[in-house]
Amino acid sequence: MKYIRLKTGLNADHIQNRMKYNPEIVEFHLVEDDLYQPERIVQSIQLVKSKGARVYLHHPMTYKGRYLDIISVNQEMRDHYDWSCKVLASICQQEEIKCVVHCHYQSSESTDYRDSAKRKETRKRIEEVLTICDDSFLWEDTIRGIFSAENPFLLSEIVEPLTLPLNIDISHSFLSLKGDNGRLQEHLEKFHTFARYFHVVDSLGVMHDSLPLGKGRINWEMVKPYVKDHDFIFEIDLRSSNHSDCTPMIISAHYFNRIGEKNGESSFAGRRCGDQLMRHKKGLHK
């Protein structure tokens, strides 16, 4: 089956669970403690690559229990952010892979996109990280704040000027846009040329619920043409305690494969073009 693209931690039993499905792509979700054992990260990467899968890393979300923020007022957190990027960039260069990184999270400090000084500082800090390694990182959107779909200045002030390679999390964008599929399509149309990777996960559009595809309100027939020719993973059910079982991701792969079976993939491309034409006629296409 196509599109077996899965997420895991470094636990041996979790990796074993994923590998029995012969995945095309595996993303390792790292935690802070993993950074202090880089050889374990490398061994896990090499194991998965030896089985024929492509590998991505995900930068740890927290430092000392607090969500990371690239413009944190806490200098220790900033220093850790930069140091951790150096560690992971070195691994990425050695193994010829990419790492997903967040500027911030919805629960961290950069939550007010209306603060122009913070927006400028965010761009400056991203530029500083790019000097560490300009081709190892893929920058992921979050649900609220400066580096999210709700920020109308994200494209013009940060992404376009830096030609920033993105990881677009479909559910994060959907949540940022208040669960509006029309706005999600407009967002993907603007940002998809910068996307190198996607997190594919459903949502009801109210909270970070990490649902299997088809269990939320995202219009996957609309989304699939933007995603299907890129690398991506199904980032499902990671908020539960049982990360050893990737069944919700496999179920989502089955769902994703079925999209377009009845009428053919070309119908979705045609529908996408038709939607764009209708928006243009209504004066909504930008």
N, C-alpha and C positions, 0 to 999 in steps of 0.2 A: 504493500500500500504506500502511496505517496504521502509526503508531508508528515512523517513521523519525526517531530521536532520537539524536543523535550527539555525541561529544566530539572536540575538536581543540585544537591549540596555535594560535599566531598565524602560523605559517609559511604563506606564501601558497599553496604547493602542497598543504599539508594541508587548508586551507580549501577550495580548489578541488576536492579529492578528495571532501569531504563534500557540497558543494553540487550535484554532479552527480546526487545521489540525491534532491534536492528535500526536504530535511529539514523536519520540523515544529519541531524544537528543536535548537539547537546550544549546547553548553557549552564555553566557552573555559577551558582549563586553563592558568593563568598561572604564570610563574616569576619569580624576584626581579627579573631584568633588565627584565622587561616593565613593572614599576612605575615605572621611570625614564623610560619613554616612554609616558605616558598617552594621548597623541594617537594612537599606534598602536593601542592598545586600542579607543579610541573609533571609529577608522576601520574596524576589523574588525567591531565591533558593528554599525555602520551599514550596512556592506556586507551582512552576513547578514540584518539586518532588512529591507533593501530587497528581498530575495528572498522575503520572506514568512515567515521563520522567527522563532520566539521565541528569545531569547538569555538565557543564564545565564553568570555568571563563577565561577571557582573560585580562591579566594585561594591565593597561592603556598605551597607546602608547607615551604620551607626559607629560611633566612637564613644567608648565608655558609657554605653547605654543611651546616648543622645543622637538624634538624626543629624547627619552631616549637612553642612551648609558651606558653600564655597566662599561666601562673604560673611561668615560668622564673626561676631565681635570678639569671640574667644580665640586668641592667637594660637593657643595650643591645638584647637580643633583645625584651624587653618594650616598649621604646620603638619598635622597628621594627614590632612587631605592631600597636601602636596607630596609628602613622603610616600603615602600609599599609592599615589599615582605613579611615582617613580618606580616602586616595586613592581607594579602590575605592567607598566610600560616595558620594563626590562624583560618580563616573562613573555609579553606579547611579541616583542621583537624577536626573541629567541625562537618562539614556537610558531611565528607567522600567523597570529590570530588577532582578534579584536576584543576590546573590553568595553562594556556598557558602563557609563558613569552618569550620575545625577549631579546637577548643580546644587540642588536642594530637594527637600521633600515637603509635602503639604503641612507637616507638623514642625518644620524647622523655621528658621528666621526670615527667609526671603519670601514672605507671603503677600507683600503689598506691591503689586506691579505698578501702582500709580506713583511710586517714589522714583523719580527720574534719576536721582543720585545713586540709588541702589541698582537701578538698571545699568547705569554706566559702570558701576563698580563690578557688577557681575560680568559684563563683557571684558573688562580689564583682567579680572581673575581668570577667565577662560583663556585669554591670550597668554597669561603666565603659564597655565597648565600646558598649553599647546607648545610652549618652548621646551617642555620636558620631553614630549613626543607628539608630533603633529599628525601622526597617522595611526595611532593605536586605539584612540577612543571614539566611541559613538555616544552622543549626548542624548539622554532620555528625558522626555517631558514628564512632568508630574501633574498633579491634579489641581493645585492652586498655586498662585504666585508668579514670579518673574519668568521662570522657565516652564510655562504651561500654556495651553491653548487659550486660556482666558485673557492672556496678555496681548493686546492688539499691536504692541510694539516688538514682539518677539522676532518676527521675520525681518523687519526693516532695520532694527537696531543691533541685533545679535547674529541671527542665523545667516542672513544674506551677506553682510559685510565680512564675516569670518569664513564664508562658504563651509559652514559647520556640518559635518556628517552626523545624521540623526538616527537614533532609535526611537521610533514612534510607538508608544503603547496605546493601542486603540481604545482600551477602556479608560485610560487616563484622559485622553482627549475628549471622549464622550462625556465623562463626568465633568470636565472643565466647562464643557459647552451645554451643561444642564440637561443632558440626555436628549439632545436634539439631533436627529440623524441628518437633517438638512444642513445644519451648521457643521456637523462632522464631515460631510462630503466636501463642503467649501474649504474646510481646514485641510483635508487631505489633498485637495486640488492645488492649494497654495504651497504645501510643504513637501509633497511626495518626491519632488526632484532632489531634495536634500536627504531623503530617507535611504539608508543603507541596510536597515534591519528593522524588524517589527516585533512587538510583543502582541500576540493575538489572544484575546480573552474577552469574555462577554461581561455585561453589567446591566443592572436595571437603571443606572444613571443617577442613583441617589447617594450611594456610599461605595467604598472600595470593596466590592463583594467577590471579585475573582471567580466568576461563574464559567462553567463549560459553555461552549458555543451552543446557541439555541435556547439557553435558559434565561437570557437577558433580553434587552430591547434593541441591541445593536443590529442594524440592517446589514447582514453579512453578504447578501447579494450585491449591495452597493460597494462594500469594502473590498471584497475579494479581488477585483481587478487591480487595485492599488498594491496589493500585498503578494499575490501568488507568484510573481516572478522574482521576488526578493528572498533573502534569507529571513527566517522568522522562527519563533518558538511559540508553543501554546503554554502560556504562563497561568495555569489553572490551579485553584484550590491551594495556593501556597500559604494561605493564612490559617489553615487548619494545622493540627498537631501531627498528622500522619503524612509526612513527606516521603515515606518509603514506598507509597503506592501511587504510580502515575496514571492510574486508570482514567481520571477525568481528562487528562491531556490526550489519551488515546481516543476516548469518546469524541473529543473535539476534532481530532484529525479525521475521524470517520465523517463527522458532520461537514467539515470543510471540503472534503473530497466530494460529497454529494451535491454541493452547491453547483448548479449549472448542468447537472447530469440530464435533466429532463429536456431542456431546450438548447443545451450546448453553451460553452463559455462565450461564444461570439455574441450571444444575446445580451450578456451583461455589459460587454464593451459597447454594444449599440445603445443599450439603455443609458449607460453613462454619458455617451455623446449626446443622446437625446435630452437628458436632464440638463446638460450644460447649455444646449441650444435654447431650451425653455427658459432657463435662468437669464440668458442673454436677452431674449425677447422681452422679459419682464424687467430688464434693467438691473438684474441682481448679479450677473456674472462679472467678476472682477479680474 
